[in-house]
């Protein structure tokens, strides 16, 4: 937790592996703030370099004069084959809004930041990737594709699908796809 003036920003939990980091945080209002949200969440490595990741968060202003504390999360998807540094340096900048309407014209970026140093124990997730070879061809309405493999890490599952070049339609998504284990459990 770091307190700046009358706001406390806490990184409560972190789930991390070789492909993604999920930061769970809270913002506590000890003053008279109302609508607060994350404006910027930057991640740097030991040398000050930006971590090669796509960081996203949905942070809509919540009325902290009522609940006094809000919780949310930030996700960072690391670039393929990126070597995660042993330490991550996080900087968070908050914005305050006039109302819950989330208008950028009505926001005030707060003049301070919340900074954290997080040590990453890569041994904890070094051997946590499991790969299952599936190699099953499926035909739906004359369209062929092969489910090749499933990669499972603590933060995600990635299903590798190969589409037959002779298909005459494009498949954009699988609406009713379920993963079922050897016991038949979804």
Buried (B, 14 or more C-beta within 10 A) or exposed (E): EBEBEEBBBBBEEBBBBBBBBBBBBBBBBEEEBBBBBBBEBBBBBEEEEEBBBEBEBEBEBBBBEEEEEBEBBBBBBBEEEEEBBEEBBBEBBBBBBBEEEBEEEBBEEBEEBBEBEBEBEEEEBEEEBEEEEEEEEEEEEEBBBBBBBBBBBBBEEEBEBEEEEEBEEEEEEEEEEEEEEEEEEE
